[in-house]
Amino acid sequence: METMKISHVSRSLGISTRMLRYYEQAGLIESLRRDDYAYRIYDETALAKLRQILILRKLRIPVKQIKVILQKADAVAAIEIFRQNINELDAEITALSTIRSILSRFIDELQETANIEIHNLIVQDKTLLASIESLSLTSINFMEDKTMERLEKAEESLSKLNDVRITYLPPATVASAHYIGDDPESYTNKLIDQFVRDTNLSTIKPDLRHYGFNHPNPVDETGYHGYETWVTIPEDWEVPVPLIKKHFAGGLYAAHMIAFGNFNEWQWLFDWVEKSEQYEFAGDMQDQEHMCGLLEEHLNYLNHVHLDNTEPKDLQLDLLMPIRERA
């Protein structure tokens, strides 16, 4: 039976290893683990499901609906879901077609009379005005929300991120694990987890912190991407190879908590900082090797480090963006 390593699946299907792990935690696919092999591997069944998932995602089917489709042996559930999405698309197509016709009409009329003002054009043309008023603000399904109230809430969550916290991360000595290759997040996290268990670090330093970031970001010339994981340690400790002892300068950060897999919310945090009147980005956008100074902190790490799976379904991360007060 054909099997592929997680990095090979990532490159061949154009999907990140993190998203593969997210689909697995969401119950859409299953990977295999061999006793003599450290990485996730995927058999033909999983690969076939992945291809189906990617097709359905390109068709804008939500993950929750994909899970229902894959779990049902018959076509009844898929037909109902597809019909529901077709109805939503029909509404969106109608709205877009109307908007296109109105904009084309505007162009024609403005070209004929170059000195007419746009607000006068709208008021004077009763046909256009009626067409515009017939449009619902929710008829175009940008956010998969069906009511204005939900649309406003979605817009509010996107533009404001009310849960952003401003936090100071103290300077720290860290043990660092770095790897470029197959599933580097899992590889480096396992090295750090084993180090924490072997040294009883969680008892010696119960206030430890667990950070990570892409390194390099994005992939290097070999076609692999890398990841670096840190855990804070006592300043006078030495660390065993292949770990490296480093110093973290700390500083001021904007923090936003996510459930594992919601890495698209990095953009939300970028947008929040960009619009902030008080703070500005303090990282280095040229430093793609170290993810521009961004960090991901594993929350509740002490409770997870002694589990067989340190990435359980309830795993939460803080997205951390370096900031400074505007001058």
C-alpha positions as CSV (number, residue, x, y, z in Angstrom):
1,M,0.0,0.0,0.0
2,E,1.3,3.5,-0.9
3,T,2.3,5.7,2.0
4,M,3.6,9.2,2.1
5,K,5.4,11.3,4.8
6,I,3.7,14.4,6.0
7,S,6.1,16.7,4.2
8,H,5.6,14.9,0.9
9,V,1.8,15.2,1.2
10,S,2.3,18.9,2.1
11,R,4.3,19.6,-1.0
12,S,2.4,17.4,-3.5
13,L,-1.0,18.7,-2.5
14,G,0.0,22.3,-1.7
15,I,-1.2,22.3,1.9
16,S,0.7,23.1,5.1
17,T,1.6,20.4,7.6
18,R,-0.2,22.3,10.2
19,M,-3.4,22.2,8.2
20,L,-2.9,18.5,7.8
21,R,-2.7,18.1,11.5
22,Y,-5.7,20.3,11.9
23,Y,-7.8,18.2,9.6
24,E,-6.7,15.1,11.6
25,Q,-7.7,16.7,14.9
26,A,-11.0,17.7,13.3
27,G,-11.6,14.0,12.6
28,L,-11.5,14.3,8.8
29,I,-8.4,12.0,8.2
30,E,-6.2,9.7,10.2
31,S,-2.4,9.3,9.9
32,L,-0.3,6.3,10.8
33,R,2.6,6.0,13.2
34,R,5.1,3.1,13.1
35,D,7.1,2.1,16.1
36,D,10.4,2.6,14.2
37,Y,9.4,5.8,12.5
38,A,9.0,9.2,14.1
39,Y,6.8,11.0,11.5
40,R,3.2,11.0,10.5
41,I,2.6,8.9,7.4
42,Y,-0.6,8.8,5.3
43,D,-1.9,5.7,3.5
44,E,-4.0,5.6,0.3
45,T,-7.2,5.9,2.2
46,A,-6.1,9.1,3.9
47,L,-4.7,10.5,0.7
48,A,-7.9,9.9,-1.1
49,K,-9.8,11.6,1.6
50,L,-7.4,14.5,1.6
51,R,-8.0,15.0,-2.1
52,Q,-11.7,15.0,-1.5
53,I,-11.4,17.5,1.3
54,L,-9.3,19.9,-0.8
55,I,-11.9,19.7,-3.7
56,L,-14.7,20.4,-1.3
57,R,-12.8,23.3,0.3
58,K,-12.2,24.8,-3.1
59,L,-16.0,24.6,-3.6
60,R,-16.3,26.6,-0.4
61,I,-17.8,23.7,1.7
62,P,-17.1,24.4,5.4
63,V,-15.1,21.9,7.4
64,K,-18.0,20.9,9.6
65,Q,-20.1,20.1,6.5
66,I,-17.2,18.1,5.0
67,K,-17.0,16.0,8.1
68,V,-20.7,15.1,7.8
69,I,-20.2,14.2,4.1
70,L,-17.2,12.0,4.8
71,Q,-19.0,10.2,7.7
72,K,-22.1,9.3,5.7
73,A,-21.9,6.2,3.5
74,D,-24.8,7.3,1.3
75,A,-25.3,10.4,-0.8
76,V,-28.3,11.9,1.1
77,A,-26.3,14.1,3.4
78,A,-24.0,15.3,0.5
79,I,-27.0,16.1,-1.7
80,E,-28.6,18.2,1.1
81,I,-25.4,20.1,1.8
82,F,-24.7,20.7,-1.8
83,R,-28.3,22.0,-2.4
84,Q,-27.9,24.3,0.6
85,N,-24.7,25.7,-0.8
86,I,-26.2,26.1,-4.3
87,N,-29.0,28.1,-2.8
88,E,-26.5,30.4,-1.1
89,L,-24.5,30.7,-4.4
90,D,-27.6,31.5,-6.4
91,A,-28.4,34.3,-4.0
92,E,-24.9,35.6,-4.3
93,I,-24.8,35.3,-8.1
94,T,-28.0,37.2,-8.4
95,A,-26.7,40.0,-6.2
96,L,-23.4,40.1,-8.0
97,S,-25.1,40.2,-11.4
98,T,-27.4,43.1,-10.3
99,I,-24.4,45.0,-8.9
100,R,-22.5,44.4,-12.2
101,S,-25.4,45.7,-14.3
102,I,-25.8,48.8,-12.1
103,L,-22.1,49.6,-12.3
104,S,-22.1,49.2,-16.0
105,R,-25.1,51.6,-16.2
106,F,-23.2,54.1,-14.1
107,I,-20.3,53.9,-16.5
108,D,-22.5,54.5,-19.6
109,E,-24.3,57.4,-18.1
110,L,-21.1,59.1,-16.7
111,Q,-19.4,58.7,-20.0
112,E,-22.3,60.5,-21.7
113,T,-22.4,63.3,-19.3
114,A,-19.0,63.9,-17.8
115,N,-20.0,66.7,-15.5
116,I,-22.8,64.9,-13.7
117,E,-22.2,64.2,-10.0
118,I,-22.6,60.6,-8.9
119,H,-25.1,61.3,-6.1
120,N,-27.3,63.2,-8.6
121,L,-27.1,60.3,-11.0
122,I,-28.4,57.8,-8.4
123,V,-31.2,60.1,-7.3
124,Q,-32.3,61.0,-10.8
125,D,-32.3,57.5,-12.2
126,K,-35.4,55.9,-10.6
127,T,-34.7,52.5,-12.2
128,L,-31.2,52.3,-10.8
129,L,-32.4,53.5,-7.4
130,A,-35.0,50.8,-7.2
131,S,-32.5,48.1,-8.3
132,I,-30.0,49.3,-5.6
133,E,-32.7,49.4,-2.9
134,S,-33.7,45.8,-3.8
135,L,-30.3,44.5,-2.8
136,S,-30.0,43.2,0.8
137,L,-26.8,44.0,2.7
138,T,-26.6,40.2,3.4
139,S,-27.4,39.0,-0.1
140,I,-23.7,38.5,-0.8
141,N,-22.5,35.7,1.4
142,F,-19.0,37.0,2.2
143,M,-18.8,35.6,5.7
144,E,-21.3,32.7,5.4
145,D,-23.6,34.7,7.7
146,K,-27.3,35.0,6.9
147,T,-28.4,38.0,8.8
148,M,-27.2,41.5,9.2
149,E,-26.7,41.0,12.9
150,R,-24.4,38.0,12.3
151,L,-22.6,39.9,9.5
152,E,-22.0,42.8,11.8
153,K,-20.7,40.5,14.5
154,A,-18.4,38.8,12.1
155,E,-17.1,42.2,10.8
156,E,-16.6,43.3,14.4
157,S,-14.5,40.2,15.2
158,L,-12.4,40.7,12.1
159,S,-11.7,44.4,12.4
160,K,-11.5,44.9,16.2
161,L,-10.4,41.6,17.8
162,N,-11.8,42.7,21.2
163,D,-9.8,40.0,22.9
164,V,-6.3,41.3,22.0
165,R,-4.2,41.7,25.1
166,I,-1.1,43.9,25.6
167,T,1.4,41.8,27.5
168,Y,5.1,42.0,28.5
169,L,7.2,38.9,28.1
170,P,10.1,38.9,30.5
171,P,13.6,38.2,29.3
172,A,14.5,34.6,29.7
173,T,17.0,31.8,29.1
174,V,15.6,29.1,26.8
175,A,16.5,25.7,25.5
176,S,16.0,25.7,21.8
177,A,15.2,22.9,19.4
178,H,15.4,23.5,15.7
179,Y,14.7,21.3,12.7
180,I,14.1,21.6,8.9
181,G,12.4,18.6,7.3
182,D,9.4,16.4,7.8
183,D,6.8,17.8,10.2
184,P,9.3,20.0,12.1
185,E,6.7,21.3,14.6
186,S,6.2,17.7,15.9
187,Y,9.9,16.9,15.8
188,T,11.1,19.9,17.8
189,N,8.2,19.7,20.2
190,K,9.0,16.1,21.0
191,L,12.7,17.0,21.7
192,I,11.6,19.8,24.1
193,D,8.9,17.6,25.7
194,Q,11.5,14.8,26.4
195,F,13.9,17.4,27.8
196,V,11.2,18.7,30.2
197,R,10.4,15.2,31.3
198,D,14.0,14.0,31.7
199,T,15.1,17.1,33.7
200,N,11.9,17.4,35.8
201,L,11.8,21.0,34.6
202,S,8.1,21.4,35.2
203,T,8.7,20.9,38.9
204,I,11.9,22.9,39.1
205,K,10.5,25.8,37.1
206,P,6.7,25.7,37.3
207,D,6.5,29.1,35.7
208,L,8.1,27.9,32.4
209,R,6.9,29.2,29.1
210,H,6.8,27.3,25.8
211,Y,7.2,29.2,22.5
212,G,7.6,28.4,18.8
213,F,8.0,30.0,15.4
214,N,8.6,29.1,11.8
215,H,12.3,28.9,11.0
216,P,12.9,29.4,8.1
217,N,9.7,31.1,7.0
218,P,8.7,30.0,4.4
219,V,10.4,26.9,3.0
220,D,14.1,26.8,2.3
221,E,15.9,25.8,-0.9
222,T,15.4,22.1,-0.2
223,G,11.6,22.5,-0.3
224,Y,11.2,21.9,3.4
225,H,10.1,24.3,6.0
226,G,11.5,24.5,9.5
227,Y,10.3,25.2,13.0
228,E,12.0,26.3,16.3
229,T,10.6,25.5,19.7
230,W,11.7,27.1,23.0
231,V,11.2,26.3,26.6
232,T,12.3,28.7,29.4
233,I,15.0,27.2,31.8
234,P,17.0,28.4,34.8
235,E,19.7,30.8,33.7
236,D,22.6,28.6,35.0
237,W,21.5,25.4,33.2
238,E,23.3,23.8,30.4
239,V,21.3,21.8,27.7
240,P,22.2,18.6,26.0
241,V,22.8,18.3,22.2
242,P,20.9,18.8,19.9
243,L,19.3,21.5,22.0
244,I,20.9,24.9,22.1
245,K,20.9,27.4,25.0
246,K,19.7,30.9,24.0
247,H,18.7,34.2,25.5
248,F,15.3,35.7,24.7
249,A,15.2,39.5,25.1
250,G,11.5,39.7,25.9
251,G,9.5,42.8,25.4
252,L,6.0,44.2,24.7
253,Y,3.6,42.0,22.6
254,A,0.1,42.0,21.3
255,A,-1.5,38.7,22.2
256,H,-4.5,36.9,20.7
257,M,-5.6,33.4,21.7
258,I,-6.6,30.8,19.1
259,A,-7.7,27.2,19.0
260,F,-5.1,25.1,17.3
261,G,-5.5,25.3,13.5
262,N,-6.9,28.8,13.3
263,F,-3.6,30.3,12.0
264,N,-5.5,32.5,9.6
265,E,-6.1,34.7,12.6
266,W,-2.5,35.9,12.3
267,Q,-3.8,38.3,9.7
268,W,-6.5,39.5,12.1
269,L,-3.8,40.4,14.6
270,F,-1.7,42.1,11.9
271,D,-4.8,44.2,11.0
272,W,-5.5,45.1,14.6
273,V,-2.0,46.3,15.2
274,E,-2.0,48.2,11.9
275,K,-5.2,50.1,12.8
276,S,-4.1,50.7,16.4
277,E,-3.6,54.4,17.3
278,Q,-1.5,53.5,20.3
279,Y,0.8,50.7,19.1
280,E,2.8,49.8,16.0
281,F,4.6,46.6,14.9
282,A,8.1,46.3,16.4
283,G,9.3,43.2,14.6
284,D,11.5,43.0,11.4
285,M,9.5,42.2,8.3
286,Q,12.8,41.4,6.5
287,D,13.7,38.7,9.0
288,Q,11.7,35.9,7.2
289,E,14.1,33.4,8.7
290,H,12.7,33.9,12.2
291,M,9.1,34.7,11.3
292,C,9.7,38.5,11.7
293,G,9.9,38.2,15.5
294,L,6.4,36.6,15.9
295,L,5.9,33.9,18.4
296,E,3.3,31.2,19.2
297,E,3.0,30.3,22.8
298,H,1.6,26.9,23.9
299,L,-0.9,27.6,26.6
300,N,-1.4,25.2,29.5
301,Y,1.8,23.4,28.5
302,L,2.4,22.0,31.9
303,N,-0.8,19.9,31.8
304,H,-0.1,18.7,28.2
305,V,3.6,17.8,28.4
306,H,2.9,14.5,30.2
307,L,0.3,13.4,27.8
308,D,0.9,11.0,24.9
309,N,-0.4,13.6,22.5
310,T,0.8,17.1,23.4
311,E,-1.5,18.5,20.7
312,P,-4.9,17.5,22.0
313,K,-8.1,18.8,20.5
314,D,-8.4,21.5,23.2
315,L,-5.0,22.9,22.6
316,Q,-4.9,26.7,22.6
317,L,-2.1,29.0,21.5
318,D,-1.3,32.7,22.0
319,L,-0.3,34.5,18.8
320,L,2.3,37.0,19.9
321,M,3.3,40.0,17.9
322,P,6.1,42.4,19.0
323,I,4.9,46.0,19.4
324,R,5.9,49.4,20.7
325,E,4.0,52.5,21.6
326,R,3.7,55.0,18.7
327,A,5.8,58.1,19.1
